[in-house]
Amino acid sequence: MLGTLLGKGRKRKASENEDDERAESEDGSEHDADSTGSHSEAEEQEAEEEEERRTPPPKKIKICNKKLDLMLADRKGRNILHYMVEPIQWENVELLQQLHKEAPAKIKQLLQQKNKEGNTPLDIAMRTKQRNITAAMRTILGTPTKKAKIANEESVSDLPDVSDLACKYKVDEDSEMYIQLWRVENEMDSEPETPKPSSMSGYSETADLVRCPVTQQLMAAVLNKTDLNYGRYGFHNFYRIELMKRRDTDLWILFTNWGRIGQGIGEYQTTPFNNMDAALKEFKSIWRSKTGQDWGPLDKFQNLPKKYRLVETTKRLSNMSDITLPHKETKEEDMVRRTIQDISNPEKLKDFADQINWNVSCPFGHITEAAIERARAVLDKCEENVQELEKTLQKEGHTDIDVLKIFEKSRELSGEFYENFPVGDFEYGEVTIFDNVDEINRARDTLNRLTEVEVATRLLTASAQRPDVDRISYITAALECRFTEMSPSDDMSQKILRYIHSTGGAGTKIKGILALTPRKATLNFEKFVDDENQKFLWHGTKAVNLLSILKDGFLVDPRNTSITGRLFGDGVYLSDAFEKSSHYCQTSAKNNKYMMLCRTALGKNYQLKSWNYSYGDEMPKGYDSLHVFGQQYPKTSITINGVAMPLCDFGNHSQNRYAPLQFSEYIVKDSARVLPQYLVIFQ
């Protein structure tokens, strides 16, 4: 009896969802009209009417056998409504409502009937967070939403305890120690104790740099200056100055070298002097003209407006591509250890670091971590300035002077950015002024990638510093993430495999599934654990990114269509289609790919059902996430402890209204709302 009813109910549920997803909200339609230029309103309306004509009417559930005994229960005291909420949580609200329509008194009685464990159907629905059917049951019983209580159980967080995951090792100290020792050994092997003059001077082997008789520091420095008031081909130059003495004679040489950052060695000049006093006088004169201050201790140097700034030339390792790491592959039988070994492969990470830094050029030394943070702060100011420009342009009666002042500030802030972070990818002369959000976000993307690889650098260098600890065990502990291999026969494994199969991964070879408990992400998700709009969604990524994500969570990347394919504003991008997210997975050192299944608290969700590639605005204010509909979508889902998981095959939306995305995308603004809970290893 119940199987027949549920079978019909499932079909009806799918039809109901299709109908719901075809219906556009009033706000969404208004937004679509503004953002889509490919169809007129008349064409859109005509397409909608045509789709309605083609769509068959939804099937109605009918109780055909009027003599059914709805009051039957099994030996555990479970009645028909108990079976509607357990063990499979389809949340078939329509079936419940139809049963209530046929037998209202009996259904109300059954809702209050306890099984032998002392739980009513409503108790179970509430405890398992089946919010839709819980609301329907409360409506039938006339129970106020906030006053309903769960029998035999208090409402508590379902998130696992992560207190035991805090790392016992001093990762930062171990990493710093390894880098310091590596630097000392590297400098001993490759650099002389006393710095040589620049090779361009022609005296690198026949002269020595002069030490200042007052400060006892070498009279050599590198300066830079960026002034964008010269236009987009602004002044973006470096200036090198060195004073040296030939070893075989009383001859002092002042060497100067200048040029545009990123355009090779530039121009240079050597000026000889027959006495040190004259050479010192000329050196100090040039120094004052360039920096606006007298020569003195460099640690007291002050940056002055419209003057050259001192560049930090102490070699500081900014990423893994600079570091040599010992690495020996071991044969691992345990899946968790194999995975950690694979995603922490030093060569893959070094390749990733090199790719990230293709456009970062600092020919006079490494950029420090502090400089990156200062550059990020300057970009925040640039964005505030852009917002101020938009407000000014919208004001009635604004003057050209008002606008010019804001553009002047854009030039000043952009110059400050390049002085802190001398990006050298301007081989053709143009220097970007950060006067629009796209350019700001492009720079942020570069900074994010540099920050991201630092996590991997820190973990791997720290593990290398501790030969007394097993490398894989150290990295696992440092990640502060619990990994549990799942059995293929496990109920959740079967659901995940079904999710993969039904959303485009039917031909995928699954090598294993790991359950994840990342400490930091779990703690961050705690405040969203009771969000009423949660869904399991896919996130594909490179294997080399996993260390950063598992350790610190997701980085919210800016919108940047030319590099990352992010069309819909800042946020973490996910999908309900395995096939869609698999395109972002890249092969690891062991020829594996990795996909994360994330518990996602969507919160207040804005639905975008019609758009074109000109769409570039972020979601409206007040929304936590954006759902961009694709042509294909999972037709329905089940609820697992309050989190929806699509398990049915794809349905198809109208191409007229849902083009051009093939699959849906979800964009979540706050990365704390995304909790990685499963890692699928596949080929």
C-alpha positions in Angstrom: 0.0 0.0 0.0 2.6 2.5 1.1 4.9 1.6 -1.8 2.2 2.4 -4.3 1.3 5.7 -2.6 5.0 6.7 -2.3 5.7 5.7 -5.9 3.0 8.0 -7.2 4.0 10.6 -4.7 7.6 10.6 -6.0 6.4 11.2 -9.6 4.2 14.0 -8.4 7.0 15.5 -6.4 9.2 15.7 -9.5 6.4 17.4 -11.5 5.8 19.8 -8.7 9.5 20.8 -8.5 9.6 21.3 -12.3 6.6 23.5 -12.1 8.1 25.5 -9.2 11.4 26.0 -11.0 9.5 27.2 -14.1 7.8 29.9 -12.1 9.8 33.1 -11.9 9.6 35.4 -9.0 8.5 39.0 -9.6 11.8 40.4 -8.5 13.7 37.9 -10.7 11.7 38.9 -13.8 12.3 42.5 -13.2 16.0 42.0 -12.8 16.2 39.8 -15.9 14.5 42.5 -18.0 17.2 44.9 -16.9 20.2 42.5 -17.5 19.2 40.6 -20.6 19.4 42.3 -23.9 18.9 39.3 -26.2 15.1 39.2 -26.1 12.4 41.8 -25.9 9.7 41.6 -23.3 7.2 40.5 -26.0 9.6 37.7 -27.1 10.1 36.6 -23.5 6.3 36.5 -22.9 5.7 34.6 -26.1 8.4 32.0 -25.1 6.8 31.6 -21.7 3.4 31.0 -23.2 4.8 28.5 -25.8 6.5 26.6 -23.0 3.3 26.5 -21.0 1.5 25.1 -24.0 4.1 22.4 -24.5 4.2 21.4 -20.8 1.8 18.6 -19.9 -0.4 19.3 -16.8 1.0 17.9 -13.6 -0.3 14.5 -12.6 -2.6 14.5 -9.6 -2.3 12.0 -6.7 -5.4 9.9 -6.2 -6.3 7.5 -3.4 -7.9 4.8 -5.6 -8.7 2.3 -2.8 -11.0 4.0 -0.4 -11.1 1.0 1.8 -7.4 1.3 2.8 -6.8 0.9 6.5 -4.6 3.9 7.3 -4.4 3.0 11.0 -2.2 -0.1 10.6 1.2 -0.2 12.3 4.2 -2.6 12.1 5.6 -4.5 15.1 7.8 -1.5 16.0 4.7 0.7 16.2 5.5 2.7 13.0 2.4 3.8 11.1 2.2 5.1 7.5 3.3 8.6 8.4 6.4 7.2 10.2 7.4 5.6 6.9 6.9 9.0 5.1 9.8 10.5 7.1 12.0 7.5 7.7 14.2 5.8 6.5 14.1 7.8 3.2 13.5 11.5 3.6 11.7 12.5 0.4 9.6 15.2 2.2 6.6 14.3 0.0 4.3 17.1 1.2 1.7 16.6 -1.5 1.1 13.0 -0.5 0.6 14.0 3.1 -1.8 16.7 2.1 -3.8 14.4 -0.1 -4.0 11.8 2.7 -5.2 14.5 5.1 -7.8 15.6 2.5 -9.2 12.0 2.3 -9.1 11.2 6.1 -8.4 14.4 8.1 -9.2 13.0 11.5 -7.2 9.8 11.0 -4.1 11.7 9.7 -4.2 14.1 12.6 -4.4 11.1 15.0 -1.5 9.3 13.2 0.7 12.4 13.5 0.4 12.2 17.3 0.9 8.4 17.5 4.2 7.3 18.9 6.2 4.3 17.8 7.8 2.0 20.4 10.7 4.3 20.7 8.4 7.1 21.8 8.6 9.2 18.7 5.8 10.6 16.6 6.2 11.2 12.9 6.5 14.9 13.7 9.3 14.2 16.2 11.3 12.3 13.6 10.7 15.0 10.9 11.9 17.7 13.3 14.9 15.8 14.5 16.1 15.0 11.0 15.4 18.6 10.0 12.9 17.8 7.2 11.7 21.3 7.2 9.1 21.2 4.5 7.1 18.2 5.8 7.5 19.4 9.3 5.8 22.7 8.4 3.0 20.7 6.7 2.5 18.5 9.8 2.4 21.5 12.1 -0.2 23.1 9.8 -2.4 20.0 10.1 -2.0 19.9 13.9 -2.4 23.6 14.3 0.9 23.7 16.2 2.8 27.1 16.4 6.1 26.7 14.6 8.3 28.0 17.5 6.5 26.1 20.2 6.9 22.5 18.9 9.2 20.3 20.9 11.1 17.2 19.9 10.4 14.1 22.0 13.4 12.4 23.7 16.0 14.8 22.3 17.2 18.3 22.7 18.0 20.5 19.7 21.8 20.4 19.4 24.3 21.1 16.7 24.9 18.1 14.4 28.4 19.2 13.6 31.2 16.9 14.9 33.5 17.8 17.8 36.8 19.3 16.5 38.5 20.1 19.8 40.9 17.2 19.3 42.0 18.5 15.9 44.1 21.4 17.1 47.7 20.8 15.9 50.2 19.8 18.6 53.2 20.9 16.4 54.5 24.5 16.1 54.1 24.7 12.4 54.9 28.4 11.9 58.1 28.0 14.0 59.2 24.9 12.2 58.5 26.5 8.8 60.5 29.6 9.6 63.4 27.6 11.0 63.6 25.5 7.8 63.5 28.6 5.6 66.2 30.3 7.6 68.5 27.3 7.5 67.8 26.8 3.8 68.6 30.5 3.1 71.9 30.3 5.0 72.9 27.2 3.1 71.8 28.6 -0.2 73.6 31.9 0.3 76.7 30.1 1.4 76.7 28.0 -1.8 75.7 30.8 -4.2 76.7 34.2 -2.8 80.0 35.7 -1.6 80.2 37.1 1.9 80.6 40.6 0.5 78.2 41.9 -2.1 79.7 42.7 -5.5 79.1 45.8 -7.5 76.5 45.4 -10.3 77.8 43.5 -13.3 76.5 46.3 -15.6 79.1 48.7 -14.1 81.9 46.7 -15.6 83.7 46.5 -12.2 82.0 43.6 -10.5 85.4 41.7 -10.3 87.8 44.6 -10.0 86.1 46.9 -7.5 84.5 46.8 -4.1 81.4 48.6 -2.8 82.3 51.5 -0.5 81.2 51.5 3.2 79.9 54.8 4.5 82.4 56.2 7.0 79.5 57.4 9.2 76.8 54.7 9.0 79.1 51.8 8.1 76.5 50.5 5.6 77.3 49.8 2.0 76.7 52.8 -0.2 74.4 50.9 -2.6 70.6 51.0 -2.8 67.7 50.4 -5.2 64.8 52.9 -5.4 61.5 53.0 -7.2 58.9 55.6 -8.0 55.4 55.4 -9.6 53.6 58.5 -10.7 50.5 57.9 -12.8 49.8 61.6 -13.3 51.7 61.1 -16.6 48.7 59.2 -17.8 48.3 55.4 -18.3 51.9 55.3 -19.6 52.9 56.7 -16.2 56.3 57.0 -14.5 56.9 53.5 -13.2 60.7 53.5 -12.8 63.6 52.1 -10.7 66.8 53.8 -9.8 70.0 52.0 -8.7 72.9 53.8 -7.2 76.3 52.3 -6.1 79.6 53.8 -5.0 82.7 51.6 -5.5 86.5 51.7 -5.4 88.9 50.0 -7.8 91.2 47.6 -6.0 94.4 48.5 -7.9 94.3 52.3 -7.7 92.8 55.3 -5.9 89.8 55.5 -8.3 86.2 55.8 -7.1 83.3 55.1 -9.5 79.7 56.2 -9.0 77.4 53.8 -10.9 73.8 54.8 -11.6 71.2 52.6 -13.4 67.7 53.6 -14.2 64.8 52.3 -16.2 61.2 51.3 -16.4 60.2 48.4 -14.1 59.7 45.3 -16.2 61.6 46.5 -19.2 65.0 44.9 -18.8 68.2 46.4 -17.4 67.4 50.0 -18.4 70.1 52.7 -18.9 73.3 53.2 -16.8 76.2 55.5 -16.3 79.6 55.3 -14.6 81.3 58.5 -13.3 85.0 58.3 -12.1 86.4 60.4 -9.2 90.0 60.7 -8.1 89.2 61.3 -4.4 86.6 59.8 -2.1 85.3 63.2 -0.8 84.1 64.2 -4.3 82.6 60.8 -4.9 80.7 60.9 -1.5 79.5 64.5 -2.2 78.0 63.5 -5.6 76.5 60.3 -4.2 74.7 62.2 -1.4 73.6 65.0 -3.9 71.9 62.4 -6.1 70.4 60.6 -3.1 68.8 63.8 -1.8 67.5 64.8 -5.3 65.8 61.4 -5.7 64.6 60.7 -2.1 64.1 64.2 -0.7 66.2 63.4 2.4 69.8 63.3 3.4 71.8 60.0 3.2 71.6 58.2 6.5 70.7 54.9 8.2 68.5 53.0 5.8 66.3 51.6 8.6 65.2 55.2 9.2 64.4 55.9 5.6 61.1 57.8 5.1 58.9 57.6 2.1 58.0 61.1 0.9 55.4 62.2 -1.7 56.5 62.4 -5.3 59.9 61.0 -4.4 61.6 57.7 -5.0 61.1 55.0 -2.3 63.6 52.6 -0.9 63.1 49.0 -2.2 63.5 46.1 0.3 66.2 44.1 -1.4 66.8 41.5 1.4 66.0 38.2 -0.2 62.8 36.8 1.4 61.3 33.6 0.0 57.8 34.5 -1.2 56.7 31.1 -2.4 57.6 27.4 -2.9 59.1 27.9 -6.3 62.2 29.3 -4.6 62.7 26.4 -2.1 64.4 23.0 -2.4 62.5 20.4 -0.5 63.6 16.8 0.2 60.9 14.4 -1.0 60.8 10.6 -1.2 57.7 8.8 -2.4 56.6 5.9 -0.2 54.3 3.1 -1.1 51.1 3.6 1.0 48.3 1.1 1.4 46.1 3.4 3.4 43.9 5.6 1.2 44.1 8.6 3.6 47.9 8.5 3.5 48.0 8.0 -0.3 45.8 11.1 -0.6 47.9 13.3 1.6 51.1 12.2 -0.2 49.5 13.0 -3.5 48.1 16.5 -2.7 51.4 17.5 -1.0 53.7 16.6 -3.9 56.4 19.3 -3.8 57.0 19.4 -7.6 53.4 19.9 -8.4 53.2 22.7 -5.9 56.4 24.3 -7.2 54.9 24.2 -10.7 51.7 25.8 -9.4 53.7 28.6 -7.7 55.6 29.3 -10.9 52.3 29.6 -12.9 50.9 32.0 -10.3 53.9 34.3 -10.4 54.2 34.6 -14.2 53.3 38.3 -14.0 55.1 39.3 -10.8 58.5 40.8 -11.6 60.9 42.2 -9.0 64.3 42.3 -10.7 65.9 43.9 -7.7 64.8 41.4 -5.0 62.0 39.4 -3.6 58.7 41.0 -2.4 58.1 40.5 1.2 54.8 39.1 2.7 54.3 42.4 4.5 54.4 44.2 1.1 51.7 41.9 -0.2 49.5 42.8 2.7 50.1 46.5 2.2 49.2 46.1 -1.5 45.9 44.4 -0.5 45.1 47.2 1.9 45.7 49.8 -0.9 43.3 47.9 -3.2 40.6 48.1 -0.6 41.1 51.9 -0.6 41.0 51.9 -4.4 37.6 50.1 -4.3 36.3 52.7 -1.8 37.4 55.4 -4.2 35.6 53.8 -7.1 32.4 53.7 -5.1 32.9 57.3 -4.2 33.2 58.1 -7.9 30.0 56.3 -8.7 28.1 58.2 -5.9 29.5 61.5 -7.2 28.5 60.9 -10.8 24.9 60.1 -9.6 24.7 63.4 -7.7 22.9 66.3 -9.4 25.1 69.3 -9.7 28.4 67.6 -9.5 31.3 69.4 -11.1 34.2 68.3 -13.2 36.5 69.4 -10.4 34.7 66.9 -8.1 35.3 64.1 -10.6 38.9 65.1 -11.3 39.7 65.0 -7.6 38.6 61.4 -7.3 40.6 60.4 -10.5 43.6 62.1 -8.9 43.2 60.0 -5.8 42.9 56.9 -8.1 46.3 57.7 -9.6 47.9 58.3 -6.1 46.5 55.0 -4.7 47.6 53.1 -7.9 51.1 54.6 -7.5 51.2 53.5 -3.9 50.2 49.9 -4.9 53.1 49.6 -7.4 55.5 51.1 -5.0 54.6 48.3 -2.5 54.1 45.6 -5.0 56.2 46.3 -8.2 54.4 44.2 -10.7 56.5 44.1 -13.8 54.1 42.9 -16.6 54.1 46.2 -18.4 56.5 45.3 -21.2 54.5 47.5 -23.6 54.5 50.5 -21.4 51.0 50.7 -20.1 50.5 50.9 -16.3 47.0 50.1 -15.0 45.3 52.7 -13.0 42.9 51.1 -10.5 39.9 53.3 -11.3 37.4 50.4 -12.0 36.4 47.3 -10.2 37.6 44.9 -12.9 41.2 46.0 -12.7 41.1 46.0 -8.9 39.8 42.4 -8.9 42.4 41.3 -11.3 45.1 42.5 -8.9 43.3 40.9 -6.0 43.2 37.6 -7.8 47.0 37.7 -8.1 47.4 38.5 -4.5 45.0 35.7 -3.5 47.0 33.1 -5.5 50.2 34.3 -3.8 48.5 34.0 -0.4 47.1 30.6 -1.2 50.4 29.0 -2.1 51.9 30.3 1.1 49.8 27.8 3.1 51.3 24.9 1.2 54.8 26.4 1.5 54.4 26.6 5.3 53.1 23.1 5.7 55.7 21.4 3.6 58.7 23.4 4.9 57.5 22.7 8.5 57.3 19.0 7.8 60.7 19.0 6.2 62.2 20.6 9.4 61.0 17.7 11.5 62.7 14.5 10.2 61.9 12.9 13.6 58.2 12.9 12.6 56.6 11.0 9.8 56.1 13.5 7.0 52.5 12.4 6.1 51.5 12.3 9.8 52.9 15.8 10.3 51.1 17.3 7.3 47.8 15.6 8.3 48.1 17.0 11.9 49.1 20.5 10.6 46.0 20.5 8.3 43.8 20.1 11.4 41.4 18.0 9.4 40.0 14.5 10.2 40.0 12.1 7.3 37.9 8.9 7.3 37.8 6.4 4.5 34.2 5.4 3.7 33.1 1.9 2.7 31.4 1.6 -0.7 28.5 -0.2 1.0 28.0 2.7 3.5 24.6 4.3 3.2 26.1 7.8 2.7 28.6 6.4 0.1 25.7 5.0 -1.9 23.9 8.3 -1.8 27.0 10.2 -3.0 27.6 7.6 -5.8 24.0 8.0 -6.9 24.4 11.8 -6.8 27.5 11.4 -9.0 25.8 9.1 -11.4 22.6 11.1 -11.8 24.3 14.5 -12.4 26.7 13.6 -15.3 29.3 11.3 -13.7 28.0 8.0 -15.0 31.2 7.1 -16.7 33.5 8.2 -13.9 35.9 5.8 -12.2 35.5 6.4 -8.5 38.6 5.3 -6.6 37.4 6.3 -3.1 35.5 8.7 -0.9 36.9 10.3 2.2 34.7 11.9 4.9 36.2 15.3 6.0 36.1 17.2 9.2 38.2 20.4 8.7 38.6 22.2 12.0 38.5 25.8 10.9 35.7 25.4 8.4 33.6 23.5 10.9 34.0 26.2 13.5 33.1 28.9 11.0 30.0 26.9 9.8 28.6 26.6 13.4 26.6 29.8 13.1 24.9 28.5 9.9 24.1 25.0 11.2 20.4 25.8 11.5 20.1 27.6 8.2 16.8 26.5 6.6 18.1 26.4 3.1 21.0 23.9 3.0 22.2 21.8 0.1 25.0 19.4 -0.8 26.9 21.0 -3.7 30.0 20.1 -5.7 33.2 22.1 -5.9 35.9 21.0 -8.3 39.5 22.3 -7.8 43.1 21.6 -8.5 44.8 19.0 -6.2 47.4 21.6 -5.3 44.6 23.8 -3.8 43.4 21.2 -1.4 46.0 21.9 1.3 44.9 25.6 1.5 41.2 24.8 1.4 41.3 22.0 4.1 43.5 24.1 6.3 41.9 27.6 6.1 38.7 27.2 4.1 37.8 28.8 0.8 39.2 32.1 -0.4 36.5 34.3 -1.9 37.9 35.3 -5.3 36.8 38.4 -7.1 34.8 38.4 -10.3 37.3 38.0 -13.2 35.9 36.6 -16.4 39.2 36.7 -18.3 41.1 34.5 -15.9 38.8 32.4 -13.6 35.5 32.3 -15.5 33.6 33.9 -12.6 30.7 35.7 -14.2 28.5 36.5 -11.3 30.4 38.5 -8.7 32.5 37.6 -5.7 31.9 34.3 -3.9 32.6 30.6 -3.7 31.3 28.9 -6.9 29.5 25.5 -6.7 27.2 23.3 -8.7 24.5 20.7 -8.3 26.0 18.9 -11.4 29.1 16.6 -10.9 29.8 17.0 -14.6 29.9 20.8 -14.3 32.3 20.9 -11.4 34.5 18.1 -12.8 35.7 20.6 -15.5 37.6 22.5 -12.8 39.5 19.4 -11.5 43.0 18.9 -12.7 45.1 15.8 -12.6 47.4 15.3 -9.6 50.9 13.8 -9.5 49.3 10.4 -9.2 46.9 10.9 -12.1 44.0 11.4 -9.7 41.3 14.1 -9.6 39.6 15.5 -6.5 36.1 16.7 -6.0 34.7 18.2 -2.8 31.1 17.7 -1.8 30.2 20.6 0.4 27.4 21.2 2.9 26.3 24.7 1.8 24.1 27.1 3.8 22.5 29.1 1.0 20.5 31.3 3.3 18.4 33.9 1.4 18.8 32.8 -2.2 18.4 35.0 -5.3 17.3 33.0 -8.4 18.5 34.2 -11.8 16.7 32.3 -14.6 17.4 34.5 -17.6 20.6 36.3 -18.5 23.3 36.9 -21.1 27.1 37.3 -21.0 26.7 41.1 -20.5 25.5 40.3 -16.9 28.1 41.4 -14.5 26.5 42.8 -11.5 26.5 41.2 -8.1 23.4 39.7 -6.5 21.0 42.3 -5.0 21.7 43.4 -1.5 20.2 41.4 1.3 20.8 38.0 -0.3 23.3 35.4 0.8 23.7 33.4 -2.4 22.8 33.4 -6.0 21.4 30.4 -8.0 21.9 30.8 -11.8 19.7 28.3 -13.5 21.0 26.1 -16.3 19.2 24.1 -19.0 19.7 20.8 -17.1 18.9 20.4 -13.4 18.3 17.5 -10.9 14.6 17.0 -10.8 14.2 16.4 -7.1 16.2 15.6 -3.9 16.0 13.9 -0.5 16.8 15.5 2.8 19.7 14.2 4.9 19.7 15.8 8.4 18.2 19.0 7.0 20.5 19.2 4.0 19.1 18.6 0.5 20.9 16.1 -1.8 19.7 15.8 -5.5 19.5 12.1 -6.3 17.3 12.1 -9.4 18.2 12.3 -13.1 18.5 15.6 -15.0 15.4 17.4 -16.2 15.6 20.0 -19.0 14.5 23.6 -18.9 13.4 25.6 -22.0 16.4 26.7 -24.0 14.7 30.0 -24.7 14.6 31.0 -21.1 17.5 29.3 -19.5 20.3 29.7 -22.1 23.3 29.7 -22.2 24.4 27.8 -19.1 24.1 24.0 -19.5 24.2 23.4 -15.7 23.2 25.5 -12.7 25.7 27.4 -10.7 25.5 28.6 -7.1 27.5 31.5 -5.8 27.9 32.0 -2.1 29.2 35.3 -0.8 30.5 34.2 2.6 32.9 31.3 2.4 32.0 30.4 6.0 28.7 29.1 4.6 30.6 26.4 2.7 31.7 23.3 4.6 33.7 20.6 2.7 32.4 17.3 4.1 33.4 14.7 1.5 36.3 14.3 -0.9 35.7 12.1 -4.0 38.8 10.7 -5.6 38.3 9.8 -9.2 39.8 9.3 -12.7 
